[in-house]
Amino acid sequence: MPRTAAETRAHILQVAADLFYRKGIRATGVDLVAARAGVAPTTLYRLFPSKDDLVGAYVERADRDFRAVVAAAVAGAGSEPRDQILAIFDAAHALITAEDFRGCAMTMTLTEFPDPELPAHRNAVEGKAWERRTLGELTERLGVDDPDELADHLALILEGMLATGQSLGPNGPVTRGRRLAEAVLALG
């Protein structure tokens, strides 16, 4: 039974996401994505008019997936904002220590696509801005003197966890991320 256009698009995006994340975006050609997806390049280009469109969709998907992880962590942490914040760090730690972790897809995209006019760059920046806004919303609920400063500190810890998880592995400094977040929250 043939796939619908939406199913074909989702399949191509899954294949592209796997290749982009493992091999790098610039190192992965559209022909390879089409071949691995088992579609003709013309089919790929009908659904994604350019590689920039495909990469933009990849970053949107990576952002959506991370948002879902954060939402699940926050929802599972109860109603206290401090517990919800720490649950985000626990969820990030779980992602970083997963066997297939290579780094933050959005950060890797920003490295490969520094031009702010490109959809991939814009989508990655929006994903990072959402992370900071989410932390800001939670710190607002803590009733601290400067919730923005606290959210900035927490965002730096989260980004540090993602970066050192990529560079130094799951047994490096990332193991101390939650404790550092706890310490920063205690200083509030």
N, C-alpha and C positions, 0 to 999 in steps of 0.2 A: 504494500500500500504506500503510495507516494506521500511525502510530507507536504503539509501546507506551507505557504510562504512564511508564515510566522514560525512554524516549527523549523524550517530550513534556516531562517535567520537566527533563531536561538541556537541551533546546532553549530552553525558557522561561528557564532560569537563564542560558544563554549570552546571550540577547537582553537580559535584565535587567542582566547584568554589563556589557555594552557600553554600555547607556544610563546606568546608575548611574555608571560610571567617566567617561564623556564629559560628561554633563549634570549630575551630582549626584544623590544619592539622593532627597532631599526634593523636588527639582525634577522628578523623574520619577514620574508617576502609574502606578498599576497598570493603568489602562485603556490607557495608551500601551504598556506592556510587552505586554499581551495583544494589542493590535492589531498591533504589530511582530512578535510571535511567530506571528500568524495563528491565535490560539486565542480562544475565548470567555472572558470574565472568569470565568464559572463554572468553566471548566476550570482556569484559573490558581488560583482559590481552592480547588478540590478538591485540588490538589497542594501549594499553599502557603496555609494557612488565613488568613494575614494578610500585610500588607506587611512587618511585622516579621519574620515567618518567612522571607519571600523575601530580605530584606536580610541576615538572619542566614546564610542559605545562600550568598549572594553573598560575604560576608566569609569564611566557611569555605573557599569555593572559592579566593578570592584568596590566603588563607593557604596552602592546599595547593599552589597553583601556585608560590608563592615558596619553599616548602619543597623542592619538586622542583628548582627552579633551584639552590638552595643545595646540595642533595644531589648533583646532577650536578657542580657546581663542585668540591666537596670530593672526590668520587670520582675526578675527572679530575686532581687535583693531586698524586697520589702519597700516600706515607704520612707525610710530615713535617707536623706540625700548623701550623708557620709558613706553609708553602706552601698548606695548606688554608685557613687564615685569609685569606691574601692572595687566594686564588681567589674567596672570597666577595666581597671588595671588587671584584675584576675583574668578577664576574657582576653585581653591583649597578650598576657603571658601565655595563655593556652594556645593562641594563634602562633606566637613566636616559637614556642617549643614543639609545635607540630613538625613532623618529619619533612613535610614538603615546603616549609617556610623558606623563602628566598629573600624576603624583605617586604616592605610596604609597597604595594603596587602603585599607589599614588606618588610616593616619593621617587620611585624608580622612573615613573613617567615624567615627572618634573625634570629629572636629570637628563632624560633623552629629548625632551621637548621644552626647551627654555623659552620659546617664543610665546608670549601671553595671548597672541591672536589665534593660536591653534586650539581646536576643541579639546584635545587631550589635556593641554596645559590648564585651560579654564576649568575643566571638569575636575582635575586633580586639586586645583586651588580651592574650588568650592567644597570638595570633600574634606580638605584640611580645615577650612573655615567652619564647616559644620561640626567637626570634632571640637574645636575651640568653643563654638557657641553652646554646644551641649554641656561641656564642662562649666561654662559660664552660667547656664540656667540652673545647674545643680548647686554651684557655689552661692548663687543668689539666695537659694532656699536655706543655706546654712546660717544666715544671719551674721556673717562676719563683717568686720569693718571695711575691707576692700575685696569684694568678691571677684572683681576683674583681675587684680593682682594674683589672687589665689588660683584662679582659673588659668592664668598665663603660666604660673609655676607648674601646675598639673599638666598642662599641655606640653611644656618642655620635658617633663618626665616621660610622658607617653611617647613623644617623638624620640627621646633618647633610648627608650626601650626598643622601639622599632628599629632604630639605626644600629644599636649595638647588638641586637638580636641577629641582624643581617651580617654585621661585620665580625662579631666575636662569638657568635653562636648562642645556643640556649643555656649554656652553663656559665656564661660570662656575666657582665654587670646587670643584664636583664633580670637576674634572679633577685636583685635588690630593689627593683622598681616599686613594688607594692609597699615595701617598708619605707622607702623614701616618700611615697605619696602619703602614707600614714603620718610621717613626721611633719610634712608640710601642712597637712590638715590640722595637726595638733597645734601648730603655730598660728593657724588661721588668721 
